[in-house]
Amino acid sequence: MTKTLLATGASSGIGRASVQLFQKRGWNVIATMRSPQNETELTHLPNVLVTRADVTDEVGIGNAVREGIAKFGQVDVLLNNAGYGAYGPLEATPIEHIRKEFETNVIGALAAIKAITPHFRERRSGTIVNMSSMGGRAAMPLGSLYHGSKFAVEGMTEALQYEMAEIGVGVKLVEPGITRTNFGGCSFQFNDDPSLSEYRRIVASTMGAFEIFSKDASEAEAVAETIYRAATDDDDRLRYVTGKDAEALLKVRMEESDAGFTRHIRKSFGLDRSGRG
């Protein structure tokens, strides 16, 4: 029987590349997105259902799950890909952006898992792939919200593997490095307040460093390959790191003490001179 993927955040970037890869390899795909009426390409692919689901709307998520099962008969893999990134000094960040960060990346992922679990439990089969990041295990300047949400994804996924194993469901984490996507569009929010002069140096240094790091970013298609491997390898492995930058950063994080890693990040971001910041 043909297997079926349900992917959130499928309109662009890693989600879109994953939909295309799984479909190309013979899968049925339920591609969910906030504005399916704007989709002009995925809707024409065989065995792809494009439907609406905003992960912050649990009713919509449930509807997408039911619609997908009605069309394809079953779901074998849930890819929790929808994401939002809020960066910038915490003092300059509106409370609604703080809520949106965790409602999208954490509560939204949990809501999607909760919606699909009865189906997986009934079948005693299924795989959940949660998109984390190298930023789920190593934090960088001005990312208290983004890293906080991805650290939460790591923790909840690691815990979920135990209860999901009781119903025959596998749980995986994919941890990419910087990836070429349009994440800088509506899914990214940089918060700043120029009147807070004390943060000018760290804002300038961080933005400059990210611009340099982005030159070696991975392609979304490469991350999709890792997602496919995580979804299909029948291994009990939990984490799948992808991207040379992610591999290098996480190696340093594992080998260094907290203080040593902090010094490494300060140096990498041009923040290693004496004094605050």
C-alpha positions as CSV (number, residue, x, y, z in Angstrom):
1,M,0.0,0.0,0.0
2,T,1.2,3.5,-0.9
3,K,2.4,5.4,2.2
4,T,1.2,8.9,3.0
5,L,3.0,11.9,4.4
6,L,1.2,14.8,6.2
7,A,3.4,17.9,6.2
8,T,2.7,21.3,7.9
9,G,4.2,24.5,6.5
10,A,4.4,23.0,3.0
11,S,4.1,26.3,1.0
12,S,7.8,27.0,0.9
13,G,11.3,26.1,1.9
14,I,12.0,22.8,3.6
15,G,8.3,21.8,3.7
16,R,7.8,22.4,0.0
17,A,11.0,20.5,-0.9
18,S,9.9,17.6,1.3
19,V,6.4,17.4,-0.4
20,Q,8.1,17.3,-3.8
21,L,10.6,14.6,-2.7
22,F,8.1,12.3,-1.1
23,Q,5.7,12.6,-4.0
24,K,8.5,11.9,-6.5
25,R,9.3,8.7,-4.6
26,G,5.8,7.4,-4.9
27,W,4.2,8.7,-1.7
28,N,0.8,10.3,-1.2
29,V,1.2,13.7,0.4
30,I,-1.1,15.9,2.4
31,A,0.5,19.4,2.0
32,T,-0.9,21.8,4.5
33,M,-0.4,25.5,4.5
34,R,-2.1,28.7,5.7
35,S,-3.1,29.9,2.2
36,P,-3.7,27.0,-0.1
37,Q,-5.6,29.2,-2.5
38,N,-2.3,30.8,-3.5
39,E,-0.6,27.5,-4.4
40,T,-0.2,27.0,-8.1
41,E,2.3,24.1,-8.4
42,L,1.8,21.5,-5.8
43,T,-1.9,21.3,-6.6
44,H,-1.1,19.8,-10.0
45,L,1.1,17.0,-8.7
46,P,-0.4,13.5,-8.7
47,N,-1.3,12.1,-5.3
48,V,-0.9,15.5,-3.5
49,L,-3.7,17.0,-1.5
50,V,-3.2,20.7,-0.8
51,T,-5.3,21.8,2.1
52,R,-5.5,24.6,4.7
53,A,-4.0,24.2,8.2
54,D,-2.6,26.9,10.4
55,V,-0.8,25.1,13.3
56,T,-2.1,27.7,15.7
57,D,-5.7,26.6,14.8
58,E,-6.3,23.2,16.3
59,V,-9.7,22.9,14.6
60,G,-8.0,23.4,11.2
61,I,-5.3,20.9,12.0
62,G,-8.0,18.3,12.9
63,N,-9.9,19.0,9.7
64,A,-6.7,18.6,7.6
65,V,-6.0,15.2,9.3
66,R,-9.6,14.0,8.6
67,E,-9.5,15.3,5.0
68,G,-6.2,13.5,4.3
69,I,-7.4,10.2,5.8
70,A,-10.6,10.4,3.9
71,K,-8.7,10.9,0.6
72,F,-5.8,8.5,1.1
73,G,-7.1,6.1,3.7
74,Q,-4.2,6.5,6.2
75,V,-1.3,8.7,7.3
76,D,2.1,7.1,7.9
77,V,4.3,10.1,8.7
78,L,3.6,13.4,10.2
79,L,6.2,16.1,9.4
80,N,6.0,19.0,11.8
81,N,7.7,21.6,9.7
82,A,5.7,24.8,10.1
83,G,7.9,27.4,12.0
84,Y,8.4,31.0,13.0
85,G,11.5,32.8,14.0
86,A,11.5,35.9,16.2
87,Y,15.0,37.4,16.8
88,G,16.3,40.6,18.4
89,P,16.8,42.0,21.9
90,L,14.1,40.7,24.2
91,E,13.6,44.2,25.6
92,A,12.6,45.3,22.0
93,T,10.2,42.4,21.4
94,P,6.4,42.8,21.6
95,I,4.7,40.3,23.8
96,E,2.6,39.1,20.9
97,H,5.7,38.0,19.0
98,I,6.8,36.1,22.1
99,R,3.5,34.3,22.2
100,K,3.5,33.6,18.4
101,E,7.0,32.0,18.7
102,F,5.9,29.4,21.1
103,E,2.3,29.0,19.8
104,T,3.8,28.2,16.3
105,N,6.9,26.2,17.0
106,V,5.9,24.4,20.2
107,I,2.1,24.4,20.8
108,G,1.4,24.1,17.1
109,A,3.6,21.0,16.8
110,L,2.0,19.4,19.9
111,A,-1.4,20.2,18.5
112,A,-0.6,18.4,15.2
113,I,0.8,15.4,17.1
114,K,-2.3,15.3,19.3
115,A,-4.6,15.4,16.2
116,I,-2.8,12.5,14.4
117,T,-2.2,10.3,17.5
118,P,-5.6,8.6,17.6
119,H,-5.1,7.5,14.0
120,F,-1.6,6.2,14.7
121,R,-2.8,4.5,17.9
122,E,-5.6,2.7,16.1
123,R,-3.1,1.5,13.4
124,R,-0.3,0.9,16.0
125,S,2.0,2.4,13.4
126,G,3.4,5.8,12.3
127,T,6.3,8.1,12.5
128,I,6.5,11.7,13.8
129,V,9.3,13.9,12.4
130,N,9.7,17.2,14.2
131,M,11.8,19.9,12.7
132,S,14.3,21.3,15.1
133,S,17.5,23.1,14.3
134,M,21.1,23.2,15.3
135,G,19.7,26.0,17.3
136,G,17.7,23.5,19.3
137,R,20.9,22.4,21.1
138,A,23.2,25.5,20.7
139,A,22.1,29.1,21.2
140,M,23.3,32.2,19.5
141,P,23.0,36.0,20.2
142,L,19.6,37.7,19.9
143,G,17.8,34.3,19.6
144,S,16.3,33.8,23.1
145,L,12.8,33.2,21.6
146,Y,13.8,31.1,18.6
147,H,16.3,29.0,20.5
148,G,13.9,28.8,23.5
149,S,11.2,27.3,21.2
150,K,13.6,24.9,19.5
151,F,15.1,23.7,22.8
152,A,11.5,23.0,23.8
153,V,10.9,21.0,20.6
154,E,14.0,19.0,21.5
155,G,12.8,18.3,25.0
156,M,9.2,17.4,24.1
157,T,10.3,15.1,21.3
158,E,12.8,13.3,23.4
159,A,10.1,12.7,26.1
160,L,7.4,11.8,23.5
161,Q,9.4,8.9,22.1
162,Y,8.7,6.8,25.3
163,E,4.9,7.1,25.2
164,M,4.7,6.8,21.4
165,A,6.7,3.6,21.5
166,E,3.8,2.1,23.5
167,I,1.6,2.5,20.5
168,G,4.1,1.5,17.9
169,V,5.0,5.1,16.8
170,G,8.5,6.3,16.0
171,V,9.6,9.8,16.9
172,K,12.5,11.7,15.1
173,L,14.2,15.1,15.3
174,V,15.8,16.7,12.2
175,E,18.4,19.4,13.1
176,P,19.5,21.4,10.1
177,G,21.9,24.3,10.0
178,I,21.3,27.5,8.1
179,T,19.2,26.6,5.0
180,R,18.4,28.6,1.9
181,T,14.6,29.1,2.2
182,N,12.3,32.1,2.2
183,F,12.2,31.9,6.1
184,G,13.2,35.6,6.0
185,G,9.7,36.4,4.7
186,C,6.5,36.2,6.7
187,S,7.9,33.4,9.0
188,F,10.7,35.6,10.3
189,Q,10.5,38.7,12.5
190,F,13.5,40.7,13.7
191,N,12.6,42.9,16.6
192,D,14.6,46.0,17.3
193,D,14.4,49.5,18.8
194,P,17.1,51.9,17.7
195,S,16.5,54.0,20.7
196,L,18.0,51.2,22.9
197,S,21.5,52.3,22.1
198,E,23.1,49.7,24.4
199,Y,22.2,46.9,22.0
200,R,23.6,48.6,18.8
201,R,26.9,46.6,18.9
202,I,25.4,43.2,19.3
203,V,22.7,43.8,16.7
204,A,25.2,44.9,14.1
205,S,27.7,42.1,14.9
206,T,25.0,39.4,14.9
207,M,23.4,40.5,11.7
208,G,26.8,40.8,10.0
209,A,27.8,37.3,11.2
210,F,24.6,35.7,10.0
211,E,25.1,37.3,6.6
212,I,28.6,35.7,6.4
213,F,27.3,32.3,7.7
214,S,24.5,32.3,5.2
215,K,26.9,32.1,2.3
216,D,27.5,28.4,3.2
217,A,23.9,27.6,3.8
218,S,22.5,24.2,2.8
219,E,19.8,23.8,0.1
220,A,16.3,22.9,1.2
221,E,16.4,19.8,-1.0
222,A,19.3,18.4,1.1
223,V,17.4,18.8,4.3
224,A,14.4,17.1,2.6
225,E,16.6,14.1,1.9
226,T,17.5,13.9,5.6
227,I,13.8,14.1,6.5
228,Y,13.1,11.3,4.1
229,R,15.8,9.2,5.7
230,A,14.5,9.9,9.2
231,A,11.0,8.9,8.1
232,T,11.9,5.7,6.4
233,D,15.0,4.1,7.9
234,D,13.2,2.0,10.6
235,D,16.0,3.0,13.0
236,D,15.5,3.9,16.7
237,R,17.9,6.8,16.2
238,L,16.4,10.1,17.6
239,R,18.4,13.0,16.1
240,Y,19.5,13.6,12.5
241,V,21.9,16.5,12.0
242,T,22.2,17.9,8.5
243,G,24.5,20.5,7.1
244,K,28.3,21.0,7.6
245,D,27.7,24.1,9.8
246,A,25.3,22.2,12.1
247,E,27.8,19.3,12.4
248,A,30.7,21.6,13.2
249,L,28.7,23.8,15.7
250,L,27.2,20.8,17.6
251,K,30.6,19.1,17.8
252,V,32.0,22.2,19.5
253,R,29.0,22.4,21.8
254,M,29.5,18.8,22.9
255,E,33.2,19.1,23.4
256,E,33.4,22.5,25.2
257,S,32.2,23.5,28.6
258,D,29.5,26.1,28.8
259,A,32.1,28.8,29.3
260,G,34.2,27.5,26.5
261,F,31.3,27.4,24.1
262,T,30.2,30.9,25.1
263,R,33.7,32.2,24.2
264,H,33.5,30.4,20.9
265,I,30.2,32.1,20.0
266,R,31.4,35.5,21.2
267,K,34.5,35.2,18.9
268,S,32.4,33.9,16.0
269,F,30.0,36.9,16.3
270,G,32.7,39.5,16.9
271,L,31.7,40.0,20.5
272,D,35.0,38.8,22.2
273,R,36.4,42.2,23.1
274,S,36.6,43.2,26.7
275,G,33.6,44.7,28.4
276,R,29.9,43.9,28.3
277,G,28.1,42.3,25.3
